Amino acid sequence: MGTPPTPGPGWIQPVPNLLSGMRLALAGVFPFLHAAARPWTLLVGGLSDLLDGWIARRFHATSWIGGLLDAVADKAFVLSALGTRVAEGDL
């Protein structure tokens, strides 16, 4: 059994939601990006997902709305990336 999460400073509480919001914004612009920028965007989206989850658990910065935002951002990002690839005939 691990130790309970240590509450972090007040400024860190909104960070997971901000990262999820950024991922949601990336999903919106993904289809309009140059093809060379898309792999980097996928990398940034994946890393932001890992980081927001780690911060939320580590600093006990979780909320119901944050969990919902994270799930919506994840699905929107994947759908945007796959939809773009399908629309361009790559998949």
Order of alpha helices (4+ residues) and beta strands (2+ residues): alpha-alpha-alpha
